[in-house]
Amino acid sequence: MTAERIYIDEERASFAQERLWLLQQLDPSDSGYNLVIPIPLPPGTDATLLTAAMADMIERHDSLRTLFEDRDGVPWQCVLAPYTPAVTAHDFAELPSEAREEALTGLIAGEIATPFDLAAAPPLRCHHADLGEAGTLAVIALHHIIADGWSMHLFARDLAEFCAAHVAGRAPVLPPLDYQYVHFSTWQRDQVERGAYAEQLDHWVRTLSEAPPVLDLPLDRPRTPQPEARGGTWVVHFPNALRNGLNQLARAENATLYMVLMAGYQALLSRLGGQHDIIVASPVGSRPRAEFDDIFGCFLNNVLVRGRPARTQSFREFLAATRVAVLDAFAHQDVPLEVVIEAVKPQRSRTHTPLFQTMLVLQNAPRTMAEATPESEPVDGPGLSLNAKFELSVALWESASGITAAFEYRSDLFDEATIAAMASAYRALLADAVARPDARLGSLALLDASAQRTMLHDWNAVQLDYPDTATIHGLFEEQAARDPDAVAVIFEDLTLSYAALNRAANRIAHQLIALGAGPETCVPVVCEQSIEMIVALMGVLKTGAAYVPIDPTLPQKRIEYLIDSVAPKAVLTLERFAELAGDPGAPVIAIDGAHAAAGADIGNPEVAVSARTLAYVIFTSGTTGLPKGVEVEHRSVIHHLWGMREQYAVTSADRFLQKHPFNFDVSVWEFFLPLATGGSTVMVRPGGQRDLDYMIDRIVAEGVTIVCFLPSALTVLLEHPRIALLDASVRWMLCGAETMARDVPSRFFERLHARLHNLYGPTETTVHNSWYECLAGEQPAVIPIGRPMPGVRLYVLDPDLQPVPVGVPGEIHIGGASVARGYRNSPEISEARFVADPFTDGPDARMYRTGDIGRFRADGNIEFIGRRDRQFKIRGFRIELGEIAHALRQHEQVREALVIVREDMPGDLRIVAYVVASEAGLGEAALLDHAAQHLPRHMVPSAIVMMDSLPLTANDKVDMRVLPAPGRYQRDAGRAPEGPIETGLAAIWNSLLGSAVEGVEDDFFDLGGHSLLAARLVAHVRARLGRVLPVRAVFETPKLGAMAEAVAAAPIAEDDLSAMLRRPRRSL
């Protein structure tokens, strides 16, 4: 303020104004609260007359000449004397109609995007637009801090009357104003201070008791301690048929259209986020007394509607509950939300607003042009890109063509495609609710017919023509007859031709048949990597029996349990492992040297084996503590092998590296894909997969063309100095079985020229079911698991088996012939996990519920999020362990990161991260600081354990059982404050927070600070330290030491004197 500026009135800002002022201090470039309205002017109103009319407006309404001054961190309304504003004239009259509309749209968009300086001048701008035969418009831009929706109606009414009066040369006819907005501000604070809202406040404290700390939304990126206001808008249209249906439903249930829309929105949020306690804010123009009706100003307040939608509840039932909640909320709308928040005392966080993060508004006041869309041809599409007021807000308005809904969202949290799908889901859910109001909320459609066709059918459209009556050994026998001398298997210096392998397998098969092995029986194989292993597996398959691979390094009790659980006809093993079988109740046959046994070929066994016969049983870890045996039929294996054959154009010239343990399902295609297509499999020696030099030697020496690595193993391999040698033969590098870090593809293409695929699939659906080709260049934030393999169907469904929209997490379900038979001896679990596929024809169409959480991207690729049983809630917050690990991996010195939730003491859930550094010297404190900068406070690990490497199982997966328990980490508050700025700042903190500051590592928000105190902190810094610190700097540098550096770098404050004149108050 300059010393010459005279205020004719002043008053502390209202509660609503304080909130808007603080948001502007956080980001002075924010224009998200600009209101722009085009007002048709009476004929004959030129720019000069409009200027005179605007002067009348400014004299009539004090708010239009009010600016906001910062006094000790508190905003004050400062009312200037009446003045004549500048009006900018625009002559669009001679432009063609399209160009005229474009020019007007550009003018409005420019005003929407241009921020106001609330302290420099009243936030008001005016334009006169001459549109020729289309008339003239006044384009008025204001900041929300001085106006609300009803005020815009008053503005249009009063301005039109002032203009008409000037044109006609008469006096304006308007109701007199006895009060101005400053009087409302004074009255409102007086009401709060003398307890007039005590009953309403008690209602809100009861209603919001134990409210969820944050709304679970389908975010594309996690919330961070530095939220960004940058936003976007997606607009969808509800046709008149839907609007009529919504209104009819409202009338039938004694509700309003708003109540139906609110019930639908809360049901949608519950379905999308899996949360059943939802709080949605709605703005109300709270003018509690008739004297305030004609006052121009921000009478805005937000009321909170809390709903508890249950999936089993009908929409009609939930609408009735919503009606009660809405009526209660609006009956208690007078108490300012800021007062409610202080009374409820919710958990505060820098990552989100307290109590609510989303808003719904049905606009019945005149709309601003910022929200307008062409009425002629309403179509879905992007709206204006503005700064978002909340994480997600929905504004709806009725028009002649139906209802328009504008979804405004924060771009740092959501992608446009996710919001577009969410908006379409809202429309689909409401349409289904109108058609079936008694349907359960969990059964209401989230996809319209077009989106459902795309997701369920178009993205699953790659069919597979495969030999559906063939068997694994049958295809091998055909290859052996076609090219008997071709190399089938290479193990170290041993080589077996197709004919030799066939002869050796036949001998074992006939021996097993004599012992009773046949279709639907089992033969365990206890063996390590060896040439005998492949002979044994093929021999078992030739009998029609299923092989059961058992790792000899397992504890003997577990080996005995696995053998006993399949009621074996015989056990095949190497002689040195024979004792591990215990007493299986069946012959134990040593297979040492089986590949080299002498004698004539006794021929292929003549056993009736169908494609639906059991081929193998692989045991996976079980949630009960006991392993589950997955039963896989020949048909499923052949389906998978043929899908891989087509996907990777496999020929007889290909050589596959067989490196995975045979009780790990990836080994299935490493063994049998080459043997079914005439190629060769190159087996590594026992433990060879952990010797990188050996692996590279084998790949290069044998000319291996297709290799599969876990992403973590590939990460290590890429650091090997001889990695480039693989380019001599490798054409496909396949990865799977765990999440691929974002930097892996870039590092891969820096070193190799092969193609890289990220694969996904559980044992229960026969190895790999999806693929994603990684390309060089910029990588997506999360490497997808991709699209279905040929012949596979992938769905992302909610608990009611309803498909969820793009961008929304759900459980991955897999359908097709690759789905296994089920779990051995576990009919109840099988029935729960292997279910009918409702989206395809066929009496035996089934799908597998994976327990994996994923989501579709707009391009049809799926992102893997994590295991359903590894999602936790701690202190009411949903914890995504994958997000935490991803944030830690962003540190330049982190090579690997694994995050788990531990419960080392009953009830004490702790987030613990295990980190492998790429460089020495990285410590827990530095990583915790890094995490705090990128994650919400509730997702920052309570401890980080630095490790040389992550422990692995025999299958090269992380062995969770041996991860060490962390010690208790005590954060060091750091050295004591030193120097005048640090000690002065610490003194300010002490006075504001009421707690002692110990050191430079103390955090303002950890000690109880929040956004309102941040504004007061800035004012104290100016007054006591003489520096102008931006409010945003408090959020960006919350630690005392870092904030002191920001203060030292801030501009020096200049003395600010203002002449203050007060006019007498008119009492109410």
TAWO-V732286 format. One record per residue. N is the residue number from 1. SS is DSSP state (a for helix, b for strand, c for the rest). PHI is phi in whole degrees, -180 to 180 (NA if undefined). Layout:
n ss phi
N SS PHI
N SS PHI
This chain:
n ss phi
1 c NA
2 c -93
3 c -67
4 c -79
5 c -72
6 b -111
7 b -101
8 b -93
9 b -161
10 b -157
11 b -162
12 b -58
13 c -61
14 c -70
15 a -60
16 a -64
17 a -66
18 a -60
19 a -64
20 a -68
21 a -64
22 a -62
23 a -61
24 a -70
25 a -67
26 a -65
27 c -146
28 c -61
29 c -86
30 c -74
31 c -113
32 c -65
33 c -104
34 b -72
35 b -113
36 b -126
37 b -133
38 b -89
39 b -117
40 b -62
41 c -106
42 c -61
43 c -54
44 c 92
45 c -86
46 c -94
47 a -65
48 a -68
49 a -65
50 a -63
51 a -62
52 a -65
53 a -65
54 a -67
55 a -62
56 a -64
57 a -60
58 a -67
59 a -71
60 a -73
61 c -114
62 a -58
63 a -59
64 a -76
65 a -126
66 b -110
67 b -116
68 b -129
69 b -109
70 b -86
71 b -124
72 c 58
73 c 79
74 b -121
75 b -80
76 b -122
77 b -78
78 b -125
79 b -97
80 b -84
81 c -68
82 c -56
83 c -150
84 c -99
85 c -82
86 c -82
87 b -121
88 b -91
89 b -96
90 b -131
91 b -104
92 c -104
93 c -63
94 c -88
95 c -79
96 c -59
97 a -58
98 a -66
99 a -66
100 a -65
101 a -64
102 a -66
103 a -65
104 a -66
105 a -61
106 a -65
107 a -62
108 a -64
109 a -62
110 a -63
111 a -69
112 a -64
113 a -89
114 c -95
115 c -74
116 c -103
117 c -96
118 c -67
119 c -91
120 c -86
121 c -164
122 c -58
123 c -78
124 b -145
125 b -137
126 b -137
127 b -130
128 b -109
129 b -117
130 b -90
131 c -105
132 a 68
133 a -64
134 a -82
135 c 98
136 b -127
137 b -128
138 b -100
139 b -103
140 b -108
141 b -117
142 b -137
143 b -95
144 a -57
145 a -67
146 a -117
147 c -154
148 c -134
149 a -60
150 a -67
151 a -61
152 a -66
153 a -65
154 a -60
155 a -61
156 a -62
157 a -64
158 a -69
159 a -65
160 a -61
161 a -69
162 a -63
163 a -65
164 a -61
165 a -65
166 a -66
167 a -63
168 a -87
169 c 70
170 c -125
171 c -81
172 c -69
173 c -114
174 c -141
175 c -65
176 c -68
177 c -111
178 c -89
179 c -134
180 c -123
181 a -63
182 a -61
183 a -71
184 a -62
185 a -58
186 a -64
187 a -62
188 a -63
189 a -66
190 a -64
191 a -61
192 a -66
193 a -67
194 c -96
195 c 78
196 c -67
197 c -102
198 a -59
199 a -66
200 a -64
201 a -64
202 a -60
203 a -58
204 a -69
205 a -63
206 a -68
207 a -64
208 c -99
209 c -62
210 c 55
211 c -68
212 c -61
213 c -68
214 c -157
215 c -85
216 c -81
217 c -114
218 c -78
219 c -74
220 c -84
221 c -139
222 c -71
223 c -64
224 c -128
225 c -69
226 c -120
227 c -64
228 c -108
229 c -85
230 b -54
231 b -142
232 b -144
233 b -136
234 b -124
235 b -111
236 b -125
237 b -119
238 b -101
239 b -66
240 a -59
241 a -61
242 a -71
243 a -59
244 a -62
245 a -65
246 a -65
247 a -68
248 a -64
249 a -63
250 a -61
251 a -64
252 a -64
253 c -104
254 c 55
255 c -122
256 c -115
257 a -58
258 a -59
259 a -64
260 a -65
261 a -65
262 a -67
263 a -61
264 a -64
265 a -68
266 a -67
267 a -63
268 a -63
269 a -60
270 a -64
271 a -67
272 a -76
273 a -107
274 c 71
275 c -107
276 c -118
277 c -140
278 b -122
279 b -117
280 b -124
281 b -89
282 b -139
283 b -78
284 b -130
285 b -87
286 c -85
287 c -115
288 c -72
289 c -133
290 a -62
291 a -63
292 a -92
293 c -61
294 c -101
295 c -83
296 c -86
297 c 168
298 c -95
299 c -95
300 b -74
301 b -139
302 b -114
303 b -107
304 b -111
305 b -107
306 b -101
307 b -122
308 c -126
309 c -69
310 c -115
311 c -61
312 c -86
313 c -81
314 b -76
315 a -63
316 a -62
317 a -66
318 a -69
319 a -61
320 a -62
321 a -67
322 a -66
323 a -57
324 a -64
325 a -63
326 a -67
327 a -61
328 a -63
329 a -63
330 a -75
331 a -74
332 c -126
333 c -88
334 c -75
335 c -71
336 c -60
337 a -58
338 a -61
339 a -71
340 a -61
341 a -61
342 a -64
343 a -77
344 a -74
345 c 56
346 c -73
347 c -61
348 c -103
349 b -151
350 c -73
351 c -91
352 b -156
353 c -72
354 c -72
355 c 75
356 c -145
357 c -130
358 b -141
359 b -138
360 b -130
361 b -139
362 b -104
363 b -86
364 c -118
365 c -78
366 c -57
367 c -77
368 c -88
369 a -63
370 a -61
371 a -106
372 c -80
373 c -133
374 c -58
375 c -80
376 c -69
377 c -131
378 c -66
379 c -134
380 c -72
381 b 169
382 b -70
383 c -103
384 c -71
385 c -91
386 c -117
387 b -68
388 c -82
389 c -79
390 c -138
391 c -59
392 b -154
393 b -142
394 b -124
395 b -110
396 b -121
397 b -150
398 b -91
399 b -146
400 c -64
401 c -98
402 b 141
403 b -126
404 b -108
405 b -123
406 b -108
407 b -94
408 b -98
409 b -142
410 b -84
411 c -72
412 c -76
413 c -108
414 c -125
415 c -90
416 a -59
417 a -62
418 a -66
419 a -67
420 a -60
421 a -67
422 a -65
423 a -65
424 a -65
425 a -65
426 a -61
427 a -63
428 a -64
429 a -64
430 a -64
431 a -62
432 a -70
433 a -66
434 a -65
435 a -73
436 c -136
437 c -63
438 c -95
439 c -74
440 b -64
441 a -57
442 a -69
443 a -101
444 c -67
445 c -67
446 c -109
447 c -126
448 c -79
449 a -60
450 a -67
451 a -65
452 a -66
453 a -64
454 a -63
455 a -73
456 a -86
457 c -119
458 a -61
459 a -81
460 a -121
461 c -88
462 c -79
463 c -83
464 c -133
465 c -93
466 c -130
467 c -74
468 c -76
469 c -108
470 c -80
471 c -122
472 a -61
473 a -71
474 a -65
475 a -65
476 a -64
477 a -63
478 a -64
479 a -66
480 a -63
481 a -74
482 a -74
483 c -145
484 c -63
485 c -91
486 c -64
487 b -75
488 b -97
489 b -136
490 b -124
491 b -135
492 c 54
493 c -98
494 b -99
495 b -134
496 b -119
497 b -78
498 a -60
499 a -65
500 a -66
501 a -64
502 a -65
503 a -61
504 a -64
505 a -67
506 a -62
507 a -60
508 a -65
509 a -61
510 a -63
511 a -63
512 a -70
513 a -60
514 a -64
515 c -94
516 c 103
517 c -70
518 c -173
519 c -52
520 c 68
521 c -107
522 b -127
523 b -131
524 b -66
525 b -124
526 b -102
527 c -157
528 c -105
529 c -53
530 c -171
531 a -68
532 a -67
533 a -60
534 a -68
535 a -63
536 a -65
537 a -62
538 a -67
539 a -63
540 a -62
541 a -60
542 a -64
543 a -79
544 c 91
545 c -79
546 b -101
547 b -84
548 b -124
549 b -74
550 b -131
551 c -75
552 c -69
553 c -84
554 c -68
555 c -58
556 a -60
557 a -61
558 a -70
559 a -61
560 a -63
561 a -63
562 a -64
563 a -64
564 a -64
565 a -71
566 c -109
567 c 47
568 c -71
569 c -86
570 b -166
571 b -125
572 b -101
573 b -160
574 c -77
575 a -57
576 a -72
577 a -110
578 a -60
579 a -68
580 a -66
581 a -72
582 c 65
583 c -116
584 c -78
585 c 74
586 c -154
587 b -61
588 b -106
589 b -111
590 b -80
591 c -111
592 c -55
593 c 73
594 a -60
595 a -73
596 a -114
597 c -62
598 c -82
599 c 118
600 c -75
601 c -70
602 c -91
603 c 90
604 c -69
605 c -60
606 c -100
607 c -120
608 c -78
609 c -119
610 c -101
611 c -65
612 c -93
613 c -77
614 b -65
615 b -103
616 b -156
617 b -128
618 b -109
619 b -91
620 b -118
621 c -66
622 c -114
623 c -70
624 c -84
625 c 100
626 c -101
627 c -68
628 b -105
629 b -90
630 b -89
631 b -96
632 b -120
633 b -90
634 a -57
635 a -57
636 a -64
637 a -66
638 a -62
639 a -57
640 a -66
641 a -61
642 a -72
643 a -64
644 a -64
645 a -59
646 a -72
647 a -62
648 c -115
649 c 47
650 c -71
651 c -131
652 c -68
653 c -81
654 c -81
655 b -123
656 b -106
657 b -87
658 b -99
659 c -121
660 c -86
661 c -54
662 c -74
663 c -92
664 c -107
665 c -65
666 a -59
667 a -61
668 a -59
669 a -80
670 a -62
671 a -78
672 a -97
673 a -64
674 a -64
675 a -71
676 a -89
677 a -121
678 c 89
679 c -90
680 b -129
681 b -112
682 b -107
683 b -88
684 c -91
685 c -74
686 c -55
687 c 76
688 a -65
689 a -66
690 a -99
691 c -106
692 a -65
693 a -61
694 a -62
695 a -61
696 a -63
697 a -59
698 a -67
699 a -61
700 a -72
701 a -64
702 a -99
703 c 65
704 c -64
705 c -109
706 b -130
707 b -132
708 b -126
709 b -130
710 c -65
711 a -54
712 a -66
713 a -69
714 a -64
715 a -58
716 a -69
717 a -59
718 c -66
719 c -85
720 c -73
721 c -65
722 c -103
723 a -60
724 a -63
725 a -63
726 a -66
727 a -64
728 a -65
729 c -140
730 c -69
731 c -110
732 b -130
733 b -112
734 b -108
735 b -126
736 c -176
737 c 80
738 c -159
739 c -70
740 c -91
741 c -67
742 c -64
743 c -84
744 a -62
745 a -59
746 a -62
747 a -66
748 a -63
749 a -75
750 a -72
751 a -119
752 c -133
753 c -113
754 c -69
755 b -89
756 b -122
757 b -120
758 b -101
759 b -114
760 b -147
761 c 165
762 c -88
763 a -57
764 a -69
765 a -125
766 c 63
767 c 72
768 c -101
769 c -124
770 b -144
771 b -141
772 b -140
773 b -87
774 b -81
775 c -119
776 c -69
777 c 104
778 c -62
779 c -103
780 c -64
781 c -59
782 c -126
783 c -71
784 c -68
785 c -93
786 b 93
787 b -110
788 b -66
789 c -63
790 c -51
791 c 84
792 c -98
793 b -118
794 b -117
795 b -129
796 b -119
797 b -127
798 c -90
799 c -61
800 c -95
801 c 62
802 c -96
803 b -66
804 c -101
805 c -69
806 c -55
807 c 85
808 c -101
809 c -67
810 b -158
811 b -85
812 b -76
813 b -119
814 b -125
815 b -121
816 c 120
817 c -70
818 c -79
819 c -68
820 c -68
821 c -67
822 b 153
823 b -95
824 c -68
825 c 59
826 c -136
827 a -63
828 a -67
829 a -66
830 a -60
831 a -64
832 a -77
833 a -101
834 b -104
835 b -123
836 b -64
837 c -91
838 c -80
839 c -105
840 c -144
841 c -81
842 c 118
843 c -66
844 c -111
845 c -68
846 b -129
847 b -140
848 b -110
849 b -85
850 b -74
851 b 81
852 b -93
853 b -100
854 b -150
855 b -153
856 b -79
857 c -90
858 c -64
859 c -88
860 c 94
861 c -80
862 b -106
863 b -100
864 b -85
865 b -105
866 b 161
867 b -81
868 a -61
869 a -83
870 a -115
871 c -99
872 b -129
873 b -121
874 b -125
875 c 54
876 c 88
877 b -97
878 b -77
879 b -107
880 c -104
881 a -63
882 a -64
883 a -65
884 a -67
885 a -62
886 a -63
887 a -63
888 a -66
889 a -68
890 c -72
891 c -69
892 c -64
893 c -101
894 b -99
895 b -95
896 b -138
897 b -146
898 b -128
899 b -124
900 b -135
901 b -106
902 b -107
903 b -132
904 b -71
905 b -123
906 c -52
907 c 82
908 b -101
909 b -83
910 b -133
911 b -86
912 b -127
913 b -110
914 b -115
915 b -126
916 b -108
917 b -88
918 c -87
919 c -137
920 c -71
921 c 102
922 c -75
923 c -122
924 a -63
925 a -62
926 a -64
927 a -72
928 a -65
929 a -63
930 a -61
931 a -64
932 a -64
933 a -81
934 a -119
935 c -131
936 c -60
937 a -57
938 a -72
939 a -106
940 c -74
941 c -57
942 c -79
943 b -157
944 b -128
945 b -107
946 b -83
947 b -134
948 c -71
949 c -161
950 c -84
951 c -68
952 b -119
953 c -83
954 c -62
955 c -90
956 c 68
957 c -98
958 b -64
959 c -88
960 a -63
961 a -67
962 a -107
963 c -66
964 c -72
965 c -72
966 c -80
967 c -82
968 c -79
969 c -90
970 c -108
971 c -65
972 c -81
973 c -68
974 c 84
975 c -67
976 c -70
977 c -59
978 c -132
979 a 78
980 a -65
981 a -74
982 a -62
983 a -69
984 a -66
985 a -67
986 a -61
987 a -64
988 a -65
989 a -57
990 a -58
991 a -71
992 a -81
993 a -95
994 c 70
995 c -137
996 c -75
997 c -88
998 c -97
999 c -158
1000 c -72
1001 c -92
1002 c -64
1003 b -110
1004 c -55
1005 c -80
1006 c -64
1007 c -88
1008 c 114
1009 c -70
1010 c -150
1011 a -64
1012 a -67
1013 a -68
1014 a -62
1015 a -65
1016 a -69
1017 a -58
1018 a -61
1019 a -64
1020 a -67
1021 a -61
1022 a -65
1023 a -72
1024 a -103
1025 a -112
1026 c 70
1027 b -127
1028 b -97
1029 c -95
1030 c -65
1031 a -58
1032 a -61
1033 a -63
1034 a -63
1035 a -78
1036 a -81
1037 c -131
1038 c -74
1039 b -83
1040 a -56
1041 a -63
1042 a -67
1043 a -67
1044 a -62
1045 a -64
1046 a -65
1047 a -64
1048 a -62
1049 a -87
1050 c -76
1051 b -63
1052 b -74
1053 c -77
1054 c -100
1055 c -62
1056 c -130
1057 c -108
1058 c -133
1059 b -84
1060 b -114
1061 c -124
1062 c -112
1063 c -106
1064 c -62
1065 c -78
1066 c -99
1067 c -75
1068 c -105
